[in-house]
Amino acid sequence: MPFHGINADNSAEHIALKEYVRNLVGFNLQLEQKGELKSAPLECMFLPYYISQSVGWVYLRESFSNLQYYKGFKDDYLDYYLGVSNNFDRVEHRQLTQRKDKLSSDISNLRRYGKKAEFQFANLVDEEFGAQAEEYIDSYVKLSNSLDEERRKYINLCNKLSLLQNHHKILKRTKSNIKKQKYNDVDRCPACTQILTYSLEGLYSHYQKYNDTVELESHITEQLTDRKSEIHTSSKKITNISKEIIENYGTLLNNTIDGVSFDQWISNKANVVLYRKMQADIQGFEDELESIKTSLDSMTTEKETLTKRISREAEFKKLFVKYMSLLELKPLTDSRYLDLYKISSFPRQGVELHKTVMAYHFALNSLIANSKSAHRLPFLLDAILKEDIDETNLNIILSFIGNNLPSDTQAFISISEHVRDEAGSDETLKPIERIKVSIIKDTYFPENSKLIYIGGGKSERSFLSQPLDKHQEMHMNTIEITAF
């Protein structure tokens, strides 16, 4: 099936190719990104089956980079390969769960805050002033609104007065300048001293401008007088309203009923309003919380998913502990390093970390094979031996791998062989430098294992640089397939 024009990741042909590859093995994992579920990148199709030399023996799930930026990647990834059903709307489920937790927290905080002494006291004195206070508050609100409106009007009038005053100043200057102009051939240009001559039309225009200026100045003067009068009236209204508010409010402040002043009542009234608002919020939050719980219960419940995860974790733990024992590692006791969905790293270094990660990958691969719910690809173990490995661990690791290879798929294992031209005693070499891959294959691996040399043990990165004449059969087979 041909694909043409595969360029950037977002090109139509590239997207079509990736879908084609996914469909080949039925790979339909979805991951959450920016609040949406999207098809997982193709790297995830190989992730559990490929342990890279660079980071695969140190970090889990990082043989391919940037996958950790998907929200909840570890859980979704493990659920998919272990056959844990989570086919409900995970984005909605996560959002509802977060909202449920926030509502529960808000309800708890509001209830705790509502038990404070000032709110309880406020409820007791809420009705002490009765109609007198209610009537005052209504009149006060009206007067306060009138005062605010009059103040806005006053500011607007002051702005208009300022604009008219500036306009009047400009007109006075214009009038003065027009008066000083002369029309008897003695005016000179201020730049070149040339005598300016005027026509009859120019004289007419001059006097027309002067008359217009005088008329406009008179009109502006009248407007100035009107605005000043309006400002004076508005200022007087502001003073009267403010005085009325002070007199009425001040009088009521001096009154006390049963030892409670109006000022205290106002403070208590505010607490009462706040308390009632909190109670209303609590009721609203509780109703919403019940609705969210109902929605969550209607989904493939989280309890079912957790139950399946616990079952898979028990299977994994059994295999993991067994494989660590085969690799002669001290047992781990903390659940953070034994429960599959909690594991993110191991508290070990060097060869111990290398063997622990190896036990983890073999246990996970075996668990995926047993689950039979996801596609299976060849198990690729890149550079299974570390440079500083000793003779004992060399035998332990090779024996472990040879005896625990997956039986339902191929396995590709890479080992570096150090070929030395000069003759020398093997005793001076490190164990890894004395390795002969052909001997390892015959000693540790099944009889049907195949050995492929790349670079003859001398050339690095030579997988694609081998001479064609050594692989004529593969070459001719490729030509036949292409022609067909």
One Martini backbone bead per residue (centre of mass of N, CA, C, O) as a GRO file, in nm:
protein
  484
    1MET     BB    1   0.089   0.040   0.029
    2PRO     BB    2   0.096   0.358  -0.070
    3PHE     BB    3   0.298   0.657   0.030
    4HIS     BB    4   0.279   1.005  -0.034
    5GLY     BB    5   0.430   1.273   0.111
    6ILE     BB    6   0.618   1.219   0.370
    7ASN     BB    7   0.676   1.450   0.617
    8ALA     BB    8   0.526   1.571   0.839
    9ASP     BB    9   0.337   1.479   1.105
   10ASN     BB   10   0.072   1.653   0.978
   11SER     BB   11   0.048   1.503   0.737
   12ALA     BB   12  -0.175   1.319   0.572
   13GLU     BB   13   0.011   1.071   0.505
   14HIS     BB   14   0.129   1.032   0.785
   15ILE     BB   15  -0.136   0.978   0.931
   16ALA     BB   16  -0.221   0.737   0.754
   17LEU     BB   17   0.022   0.559   0.822
   18LYS     BB   18  -0.022   0.539   1.129
   19GLU     BB   19  -0.300   0.406   1.107
   20TYR     BB   20  -0.206   0.158   0.953
   21VAL     BB   21  -0.012   0.053   1.172
   22ARG     BB   22  -0.216   0.026   1.398
   23ASN     BB   23  -0.405  -0.179   1.244
   24LEU     BB   24  -0.208  -0.420   1.221
   25VAL     BB   25  -0.231  -0.458   1.566
   26GLY     BB   26  -0.464  -0.303   1.717
   27PHE     BB   27  -0.380  -0.004   1.804
   28ASN     BB   28  -0.589   0.193   2.065
   29LEU     BB   29  -0.449   0.391   2.234
   30GLN     BB   30  -0.537   0.645   2.477
   31LEU     BB   31  -0.457   0.991   2.549
   32GLU     BB   32  -0.411   1.268   2.754
   33GLN     BB   33  -0.451   1.606   2.602
   34LYS     BB   34  -0.576   1.891   2.691
   35GLY     BB   35  -0.858   1.738   2.772
   36GLU     BB   36  -0.794   1.505   2.554
   37LEU     BB   37  -0.846   1.228   2.353
   38LYS     BB   38  -0.569   1.055   2.203
   39SER     BB   39  -0.374   0.907   2.000
   40ALA     BB   40  -0.116   0.732   2.040
   41PRO     BB   41   0.190   0.706   1.984
   42LEU     BB   42   0.384   0.469   1.827
   43GLU     BB   43   0.584   0.418   2.059
   44CYS     BB   44   0.374   0.268   2.246
   45MET     BB   45   0.380   0.001   2.075
   46PHE     BB   46   0.699  -0.059   2.183
   47LEU     BB   47   0.767   0.005   2.484
   48PRO     BB   48   0.740  -0.289   2.639
   49TYR     BB   49   0.963  -0.418   2.406
   50TYR     BB   50   1.179  -0.174   2.466
   51ILE     BB   51   1.527  -0.162   2.571
   52SER     BB   52   1.741   0.076   2.605
   53GLN     BB   53   2.067   0.168   2.645
   54SER     BB   54   2.051   0.461   2.757
   55VAL     BB   55   1.760   0.428   2.966
   56GLY     BB   56   1.621   0.137   3.005
   57TRP     BB   57   1.822   0.052   3.270
   58VAL     BB   58   1.695   0.302   3.461
   59TYR     BB   59   1.429   0.388   3.317
   60LEU     BB   60   1.088   0.392   3.306
   61ARG     BB   61   0.924   0.457   3.015
   62GLU     BB   62   1.206   0.600   2.841
   63SER     BB   63   1.286   0.499   2.552
   64PHE     BB   64   1.079   0.724   2.505
   65SER     BB   65   1.014   1.050   2.470
   66ASN     BB   66   0.755   1.265   2.616
   67LEU     BB   67   0.525   1.080   2.752
   68GLN     BB   68   0.490   1.236   3.037
   69TYR     BB   69   0.291   1.469   2.914
   70TYR     BB   70   0.075   1.278   2.966
   71LYS     BB   71  -0.203   1.239   3.130
   72GLY     BB   72  -0.188   0.953   3.301
   73PHE     BB   73   0.006   0.754   3.153
   74LYS     BB   74   0.071   0.506   3.330
   75ASP     BB   75  -0.220   0.402   3.372
   76ASP     BB   76  -0.309   0.379   3.073
   77TYR     BB   77  -0.079   0.197   2.978
   78LEU     BB   78  -0.124  -0.042   3.175
   79ASP     BB   79  -0.423  -0.095   3.119
   80TYR     BB   80  -0.391  -0.174   2.823
   81TYR     BB   81  -0.173  -0.417   2.854
   82LEU     BB   82  -0.356  -0.563   3.102
   83GLY     BB   83  -0.678  -0.540   3.055
   84VAL     BB   84  -0.794  -0.281   3.184
   85SER     BB   85  -1.099  -0.148   3.213
   86ASN     BB   86  -1.138   0.207   3.063
   87ASN     BB   87  -1.398   0.291   2.855
   88PHE     BB   88  -1.456   0.535   2.977
   89ASP     BB   89  -1.467   0.874   3.037
   90ARG     BB   90  -1.176   0.989   3.156
   91VAL     BB   91  -1.201   1.294   3.150
   92GLU     BB   92  -1.470   1.316   3.298
   93HIS     BB   93  -1.390   1.151   3.545
   94ARG     BB   94  -1.159   1.339   3.636
   95GLN     BB   95  -1.327   1.599   3.659
   96LEU     BB   96  -1.536   1.491   3.862
   97THR     BB   97  -1.335   1.415   4.083
   98GLN     BB   98  -1.218   1.699   4.125
   99ARG     BB   99  -1.490   1.833   4.193
  100LYS     BB  100  -1.559   1.656   4.435
  101ASP     BB  101  -1.314   1.735   4.610
  102LYS     BB  102  -1.374   2.042   4.616
  103LEU     BB  103  -1.656   2.032   4.740
  104SER     BB  104  -1.579   1.889   5.001
  105SER     BB  105  -1.384   2.110   5.095
  106ASP     BB  106  -1.582   2.352   5.093
  107ILE     BB  107  -1.789   2.239   5.292
  108SER     BB  108  -1.594   2.204   5.530
  109ASN     BB  109  -1.506   2.505   5.549
  110LEU     BB  110  -1.788   2.636   5.587
  111ARG     BB  111  -1.867   2.486   5.845
  112ARG     BB  112  -1.628   2.578   6.016
  113TYR     BB  113  -1.676   2.888   5.979
  114GLY     BB  114  -1.987   2.891   6.085
  115LYS     BB  115  -1.891   2.826   6.401
  116LYS     BB  116  -1.840   3.097   6.475
  117ALA     BB  117  -1.925   3.326   6.716
  118GLU     BB  118  -2.024   3.572   6.539
  119PHE     BB  119  -2.256   3.412   6.397
  120GLN     BB  120  -2.416   3.329   6.646
  121PHE     BB  121  -2.464   3.620   6.756
  122ALA     BB  122  -2.602   3.741   6.508
  123ASN     BB  123  -2.863   3.569   6.528
  124LEU     BB  124  -2.959   3.688   6.808
  125VAL     BB  125  -2.950   4.021   6.703
  126ASP     BB  126  -3.100   4.061   6.428
  127GLU     BB  127  -3.407   4.178   6.558
  128GLU     BB  128  -3.368   4.437   6.752
  129PHE     BB  129  -3.457   4.684   6.543
  130GLY     BB  130  -3.625   4.627   6.312
  131ALA     BB  131  -3.806   4.867   6.151
  132GLN     BB  132  -3.611   5.102   6.200
  133ALA     BB  133  -3.372   4.981   6.041
  134GLU     BB  134  -3.511   4.920   5.770
  135GLU     BB  135  -3.601   5.210   5.710
  136TYR     BB  136  -3.324   5.335   5.714
  137ILE     BB  137  -3.188   5.169   5.493
  138ASP     BB  138  -3.373   5.256   5.261
  139SER     BB  139  -3.314   5.563   5.282
  140TYR     BB  140  -3.007   5.542   5.261
  141VAL     BB  141  -2.990   5.419   4.978
  142LYS     BB  142  -3.127   5.653   4.831
  143LEU     BB  143  -2.934   5.880   4.923
  144SER     BB  144  -2.672   5.748   4.823
  145ASN     BB  145  -2.753   5.740   4.524
  146SER     BB  146  -2.797   6.047   4.495
  147LEU     BB  147  -2.509   6.126   4.569
  148ASP     BB  148  -2.363   5.976   4.343
  149GLU     BB  149  -2.510   6.117   4.108
  150GLU     BB  150  -2.430   6.412   4.184
  151ARG     BB  151  -2.124   6.369   4.166
  152ARG     BB  152  -2.115   6.297   3.869
  153LYS     BB  153  -2.241   6.562   3.772
  154TYR     BB  154  -2.025   6.750   3.890
  155ILE     BB  155  -1.783   6.640   3.731
  156ASN     BB  156  -1.900   6.697   3.449
  157LEU     BB  157  -1.928   7.005   3.482
  158CYS     BB  158  -1.628   7.064   3.539
  159ASN     BB  159  -1.527   6.963   3.266
  160LYS     BB  160  -1.688   7.163   3.091
  161LEU     BB  161  -1.574   7.421   3.214
  162SER     BB  162  -1.280   7.370   3.138
  163LEU     BB  163  -1.329   7.365   2.833
  164LEU     BB  164  -1.449   7.653   2.806
  165GLN     BB  165  -1.205   7.808   2.921
  166ASN     BB  166  -1.006   7.723   2.702
  167HIS     BB  167  -1.171   7.833   2.465
  168HIS     BB  168  -1.174   8.131   2.561
  169LYS     BB  169  -0.868   8.178   2.550
  170ILE     BB  170  -0.834   8.127   2.248
  171LEU     BB  171  -1.024   8.351   2.149
  172LYS     BB  172  -0.870   8.592   2.271
  173ARG     BB  173  -0.611   8.545   2.112
  174THR     BB  174  -0.732   8.559   1.831
  175LYS     BB  175  -0.849   8.847   1.854
  176SER     BB  176  -0.576   8.988   1.907
  177ASN     BB  177  -0.431   8.899   1.645
  178ILE     BB  178  -0.632   9.026   1.441
  179LYS     BB  179  -0.597   9.324   1.537
  180LYS     BB  180  -0.275   9.337   1.465
  181GLN     BB  181  -0.336   9.332   1.188
  182LYS     BB  182  -0.225   9.461   0.863
  183TYR     BB  183  -0.333   9.670   0.546
  184ASN     BB  184  -0.060   9.883   0.457
  185ASP     BB  185   0.210   9.742   0.350
  186VAL     BB  186   0.380   9.658   0.648
  187ASP     BB  187   0.365   9.374   0.647
  188ARG     BB  188   0.573   9.096   0.742
  189CYS     BB  189   0.754   8.829   0.701
  190PRO     BB  190   0.905   8.637   0.950
  191ALA     BB  191   1.116   8.490   0.747
  192CYS     BB  192   1.177   8.717   0.476
  193THR     BB  193   1.055   9.029   0.496
  194GLN     BB  194   0.816   9.034   0.322
  195ILE     BB  195   0.573   9.210   0.180
  196LEU     BB  196   0.232   9.217   0.251
  197THR     BB  197  -0.042   9.170   0.049
  198TYR     BB  198  -0.387   9.286  -0.003
  199SER     BB  199  -0.696   9.207  -0.071
  200LEU     BB  200  -1.030   9.243  -0.066
  201GLU     BB  201  -1.077   8.953   0.020
  202GLY     BB  202  -0.888   8.962   0.265
  203LEU     BB  203  -1.037   9.184   0.424
  204TYR     BB  204  -1.303   9.036   0.448
  205SER     BB  205  -1.192   8.786   0.593
  206HIS     BB  206  -1.082   8.931   0.839
  207TYR     BB  207  -1.354   9.055   0.945
  208GLN     BB  208  -1.508   8.791   0.958
  209LYS     BB  209  -1.331   8.657   1.173
  210TYR     BB  210  -1.367   8.868   1.388
  211ASN     BB  211  -1.677   8.849   1.416
  212ASP     BB  212  -1.685   8.547   1.482
  213THR     BB  213  -1.516   8.567   1.742
  214VAL     BB  214  -1.699   8.757   1.898
  215GLU     BB  215  -1.951   8.579   1.891
  216LEU     BB  216  -1.825   8.323   2.023
  217GLU     BB  217  -1.738   8.461   2.285
  218SER     BB  218  -2.023   8.529   2.381
  219HIS     BB  219  -2.128   8.235   2.392
  220ILE     BB  220  -1.919   8.126   2.592
  221THR     BB  221  -1.982   8.315   2.825
  222GLU     BB  222  -2.268   8.210   2.873
  223GLN     BB  223  -2.186   7.916   2.934
  224LEU     BB  224  -2.013   7.977   3.179
  225THR     BB  225  -2.241   8.086   3.354
  226ASP     BB  226  -2.418   7.829   3.350
  227ARG     BB  227  -2.213   7.628   3.468
  228LYS     BB  228  -2.162   7.770   3.737
  229SER     BB  229  -2.452   7.748   3.833
  230GLU     BB  230  -2.473   7.437   3.822
  231ILE     BB  231  -2.239   7.379   4.017
  232HIS     BB  232  -2.358   7.524   4.258
  233THR     BB  233  -2.615   7.351   4.276
  234SER     BB  234  -2.473   7.073   4.305
  235SER     BB  235  -2.308   7.139   4.558
  236LYS     BB  236  -2.553   7.192   4.736
  237LYS     BB  237  -2.679   6.907   4.714
  238ILE     BB  238  -2.444   6.753   4.833
  239THR     BB  239  -2.449   6.891   5.106
  240ASN     BB  240  -2.741   6.817   5.185
  241ILE     BB  241  -2.722   6.508   5.163
  242SER     BB  242  -2.486   6.471   5.357
  243LYS     BB  243  -2.625   6.602   5.599
  244GLU     BB  244  -2.867   6.408   5.614
  245ILE     BB  245  -2.703   6.150   5.661
  246ILE     BB  246  -2.557   6.239   5.917
  247GLU     BB  247  -2.804   6.301   6.088
  248ASN     BB  248  -2.949   6.026   6.070
  249TYR     BB  249  -2.712   5.836   6.141
  250GLY     BB  250  -2.614   5.979   6.399
  251THR     BB  251  -2.874   5.937   6.559
  252LEU     BB  252  -2.876   5.622   6.548
  253LEU     BB  253  -2.599   5.578   6.685
  254ASN     BB  254  -2.705   5.680   6.976
  255ASN     BB  255  -2.873   5.434   6.976
  256THR     BB  256  -3.004   5.184   7.207
  257ILE     BB  257  -3.086   4.826   7.226
  258ASP     BB  258  -3.019   4.633   7.472
  259GLY     BB  259  -2.703   4.734   7.432
  260VAL     BB  260  -2.736   4.778   7.113
  261SER     BB  261  -2.597   4.912   6.854
  262PHE     BB  262  -2.608   5.002   6.528
  263ASP     BB  263  -2.320   4.930   6.456
  264GLN     BB  264  -2.340   4.641   6.560
  265TRP     BB  265  -2.578   4.557   6.384
  266ILE     BB  266  -2.440   4.593   6.112
  267SER     BB  267  -2.220   4.384   6.163
  268ASN     BB  268  -2.417   4.150   6.218
  269LYS     BB  269  -2.570   4.164   5.952
  270ALA     BB  270  -2.331   4.084   5.777
  271ASN     BB  271  -2.295   3.805   5.911
  272VAL     BB  272  -2.573   3.698   5.841
  273VAL     BB  273  -2.549   3.714   5.535
  274LEU     BB  274  -2.298   3.535   5.518
  275TYR     BB  275  -2.417   3.286   5.658
  276ARG     BB  276  -2.651   3.242   5.456
  277LYS     BB  277  -2.466   3.208   5.212
  278MET     BB  278  -2.317   2.959   5.315
  279GLN     BB  279  -2.567   2.776   5.344
  280ALA     BB  280  -2.644   2.793   5.045
  281ASP     BB  281  -2.377   2.678   4.937
  282ILE     BB  282  -2.386   2.408   5.078
  283GLN     BB  283  -2.646   2.310   4.944
  284GLY     BB  284  -2.545   2.337   4.652
  285PHE     BB  285  -2.294   2.152   4.681
  286GLU     BB  286  -2.445   1.896   4.773
  287ASP     BB  287  -2.615   1.863   4.520
  288GLU     BB  288  -2.373   1.844   4.323
  289LEU     BB  289  -2.234   1.605   4.461
  290GLU     BB  290  -2.461   1.397   4.416
  291SER     BB  291  -2.459   1.418   4.107
  292ILE     BB  292  -2.164   1.325   4.070
  293LYS     BB  293  -2.190   1.050   4.208
  294THR     BB  294  -2.399   0.941   4.012
  295SER     BB  295  -2.222   0.964   3.757
  296LEU     BB  296  -1.990   0.782   3.859
  297ASP     BB  297  -2.168   0.527   3.914
  298SER     BB  298  -2.261   0.498   3.603
  299MET     BB  299  -1.998   0.412   3.550
  300THR     BB  300  -1.722   0.249   3.517
  301THR     BB  301  -1.608   0.189   3.791
  302GLU     BB  302  -1.340   0.252   3.989
  303LYS     BB  303  -1.354  -0.010   4.154
  304GLU     BB  304  -1.318  -0.204   3.919
  305THR     BB  305  -1.046  -0.099   3.829
  306LEU     BB  306  -0.897  -0.140   4.101
  307THR     BB  307  -0.944  -0.443   4.121
  308LYS     BB  308  -0.787  -0.515   3.863
  309ARG     BB  309  -0.522  -0.387   3.945
  310ILE     BB  310  -0.471  -0.557   4.197
  311SER     BB  311  -0.458  -0.823   4.045
  312ARG     BB  312  -0.216  -0.747   3.861
  313GLU     BB  313  -0.019  -0.677   4.091
  314ALA     BB  314  -0.006  -0.959   4.212
  315GLU     BB  315   0.115  -1.095   3.962
  316PHE     BB  316   0.364  -0.916   3.937
  317LYS     BB  317   0.490  -0.956   4.215
  318LYS     BB  318   0.543  -1.258   4.186
  319LEU     BB  319   0.735  -1.232   3.941
  320PHE     BB  320   0.934  -1.019   4.046
  321VAL     BB  321   1.036  -1.176   4.292
  322LYS     BB  322   1.133  -1.420   4.134
  323TYR     BB  323   1.339  -1.270   3.948
  324MET     BB  324   1.512  -1.149   4.175
  325SER     BB  325   1.599  -1.424   4.284
  326LEU     BB  326   1.739  -1.525   4.020
  327LEU     BB  327   1.932  -1.253   4.041
  328GLU     BB  328   2.030  -1.220   4.337
  329LEU     BB  329   1.837  -1.029   4.506
  330LYS     BB  330   1.727  -0.825   4.722
  331PRO     BB  331   1.450  -0.767   4.874
  332LEU     BB  332   1.163  -0.583   4.848
  333THR     BB  333   0.929  -0.393   5.076
  334ASP     BB  334   0.825  -0.156   4.940
  335SER     BB  335   0.537  -0.067   4.766
  336ARG     BB  336   0.677   0.136   4.563
  337TYR     BB  337   0.851  -0.138   4.442
  338LEU     BB  338   0.589  -0.354   4.388
  339ASP     BB  339   0.364  -0.178   4.287
  340LEU     BB  340   0.307  -0.118   3.969
  341TYR     BB  341   0.144   0.174   3.991
  342LYS     BB  342   0.394   0.298   4.178
  343ILE     BB  343   0.625   0.257   3.996
  344SER     BB  344   0.929   0.471   3.902
  345SER     BB  345   1.162   0.347   4.087
  346PHE     BB  346   1.489   0.254   4.226
  347PRO     BB  347   1.704   0.196   4.525
  348ARG     BB  348   1.949   0.171   4.300
  349GLN     BB  349   2.274   0.062   4.169
  350GLY     BB  350   2.412  -0.036   3.904
  351VAL     BB  351   2.385  -0.371   3.881
  352GLU     BB  352   2.134  -0.380   4.061
  353LEU     BB  353   1.960  -0.199   3.883
  354HIS     BB  354   1.986  -0.361   3.625
  355LYS     BB  355   1.847  -0.622   3.742
  356THR     BB  356   1.581  -0.494   3.837
  357VAL     BB  357   1.489  -0.389   3.561
  358MET     BB  358   1.491  -0.664   3.429
  359ALA     BB  359   1.275  -0.793   3.609
  360TYR     BB  360   1.053  -0.594   3.536
  361HIS     BB  361   1.038  -0.643   3.224
  362PHE     BB  362   0.984  -0.949   3.237
  363ALA     BB  363   0.727  -0.934   3.409
  364LEU     BB  364   0.562  -0.752   3.220
  365ASN     BB  365   0.582  -0.928   2.966
  366SER     BB  366   0.446  -1.176   3.094
  367LEU     BB  367   0.179  -1.033   3.172
  368ILE     BB  368   0.094  -0.957   2.884
  369ALA     BB  369   0.087  -1.245   2.774
  370ASN     BB  370  -0.133  -1.349   2.980
  371SER     BB  371  -0.363  -1.138   2.908
  372LYS     BB  372  -0.433  -1.118   2.597
  373SER     BB  373  -0.507  -0.782   2.512
  374ALA     BB  374  -0.247  -0.731   2.342
  375HIS     BB  375  -0.010  -0.682   2.150
  376ARG     BB  376   0.272  -0.852   1.996
  377LEU     BB  377   0.623  -0.809   2.024
  378PRO     BB  378   0.932  -0.809   2.008
  379PHE     BB  379   1.199  -0.856   2.231
  380LEU     BB  380   1.409  -0.571   2.306
  381LEU     BB  381   1.756  -0.600   2.410
  382ASP     BB  382   1.979  -0.342   2.481
  383ALA     BB  383   2.252  -0.394   2.625
  384ILE     BB  384   2.271  -0.627   2.882
  385LEU     BB  385   2.570  -0.523   2.943
  386LYS     BB  386   2.794  -0.399   3.158
  387GLU     BB  387   3.110  -0.282   3.199
  388ASP     BB  388   3.122  -0.350   3.538
  389ILE     BB  389   3.092  -0.647   3.519
  390ASP     BB  390   3.100  -0.952   3.662
  391GLU     BB  391   3.127  -1.288   3.648
  392THR     BB  392   2.881  -1.363   3.818
  393ASN     BB  393   2.670  -1.168   3.687
  394LEU     BB  394   2.705  -1.271   3.405
  395ASN     BB  395   2.580  -1.552   3.457
  396ILE     BB  396   2.313  -1.466   3.580
  397ILE     BB  397   2.199  -1.297   3.343
  398LEU     BB  398   2.225  -1.508   3.110
  399SER     BB  399   2.056  -1.727   3.246
  400PHE     BB  400   1.798  -1.569   3.281
  401ILE     BB  401   1.740  -1.495   2.988
  402GLY     BB  402   1.754  -1.785   2.862
  403ASN     BB  403   1.507  -1.894   3.065
  404ASN     BB  404   1.293  -1.614   3.006
  405LEU     BB  405   1.193  -1.618   2.735
  406PRO     BB  406   0.961  -1.566   2.523
  407SER     BB  407   0.727  -1.800   2.362
  408ASP     BB  408   0.531  -1.598   2.165
  409THR     BB  409   0.808  -1.459   2.072
  410GLN     BB  410   1.052  -1.277   1.988
  411ALA     BB  411   1.414  -1.215   2.049
  412PHE     BB  412   1.635  -0.930   2.095
  413ILE     BB  413   1.995  -0.941   2.154
  414SER     BB  414   2.252  -0.724   2.271
  415ILE     BB  415   2.615  -0.766   2.233
  416SER     BB  416   2.937  -0.685   2.319
  417GLU     BB  417   3.234  -0.747   2.126
  418HIS     BB  418   3.582  -0.778   2.197
  419VAL     BB  419   3.817  -0.736   1.950
  420ARG     BB  420   4.153  -0.869   1.948
  421ASP     BB  421   4.455  -0.878   1.777
  422GLU     BB  422   4.630  -0.906   2.007
  423ALA     BB  423   4.824  -1.080   2.202
  424GLY     BB  424   4.695  -1.210   2.523
  425SER     BB  425   4.600  -1.212   2.837
  426ASP     BB  426   4.288  -1.271   2.985
  427GLU     BB  427   4.350  -1.175   3.282
  428THR     BB  428   4.363  -0.853   3.200
  429LEU     BB  429   4.067  -0.872   3.146
  430LYS     BB  430   3.757  -0.812   3.141
  431PRO     BB  431   3.481  -0.993   3.133
  432ILE     BB  432   3.348  -0.836   2.887
  433GLU     BB  433   3.622  -0.874   2.705
  434ARG     BB  434   3.591  -1.210   2.703
  435ILE     BB  435   3.361  -1.221   2.520
  436LYS     BB  436   3.180  -1.484   2.336
  437VAL     BB  437   2.899  -1.501   2.162
  438SER     BB  438   2.899  -1.795   2.062
  439ILE     BB  439   2.927  -1.918   2.347
  440ILE     BB  440   2.676  -1.791   2.473
  441LYS     BB  441   2.469  -1.919   2.286
  442ASP     BB  442   2.544  -2.219   2.356
  443THR     BB  443   2.514  -2.190   2.678
  444TYR     BB  444   2.228  -2.000   2.730
  445PHE     BB  445   2.073  -2.069   2.466
  446PRO     BB  446   1.883  -2.185   2.250
  447GLU     BB  447   1.929  -2.380   1.968
  448ASN     BB  448   1.749  -2.175   1.772
  449SER     BB  449   1.945  -1.962   1.785
  450LYS     BB  450   2.060  -1.656   1.641
  451LEU     BB  451   2.355  -1.520   1.481
  452ILE     BB  452   2.452  -1.167   1.458
  453TYR     BB  453   2.691  -0.986   1.292
  454ILE     BB  454   2.812  -0.646   1.357
  455GLY     BB  455   3.115  -0.535   1.235
  456GLY     BB  456   3.303  -0.771   1.350
  457GLY     BB  457   3.376  -0.619   1.633
  458LYS     BB  458   3.493  -0.321   1.510
  459SER     BB  459   3.242  -0.173   1.402
  460GLU     BB  460   3.049   0.106   1.429
  461ARG     BB  461   2.751   0.160   1.310
  462SER     BB  462   2.707  -0.108   1.078
  463PHE     BB  463   2.420  -0.209   0.993
  464LEU     BB  464   2.405  -0.019   0.703
  465SER     BB  465   2.731  -0.110   0.600
  466GLN     BB  466   2.703  -0.367   0.460
  467PRO     BB  467   2.778  -0.574   0.224
  468LEU     BB  468   2.583  -0.693  -0.036
  469ASP     BB  469   2.731  -0.970  -0.116
  470LYS     BB  470   2.643  -1.106   0.175
  471HIS     BB  471   2.309  -1.040   0.088
  472GLN     BB  472   2.164  -1.161  -0.175
  473GLU     BB  473   1.909  -1.299  -0.078
  474MET     BB  474   1.776  -1.046   0.045
  475HIS     BB  475   1.790  -0.871  -0.207
  476MET     BB  476   1.621  -1.049  -0.402
  477ASN     BB  477   1.369  -1.063  -0.224
  478THR     BB  478   1.311  -0.757  -0.233
  479ILE     BB  479   1.278  -0.731  -0.540
  480GLU     BB  480   1.037  -0.926  -0.568
  481ILE     BB  481   0.839  -0.774  -0.382
  482THR     BB  482   0.846  -0.504  -0.534
  483ALA     BB  483   0.752  -0.613  -0.810
  484PHE     BB  484   0.482  -0.736  -0.689
   0.00000   0.00000   0.00000
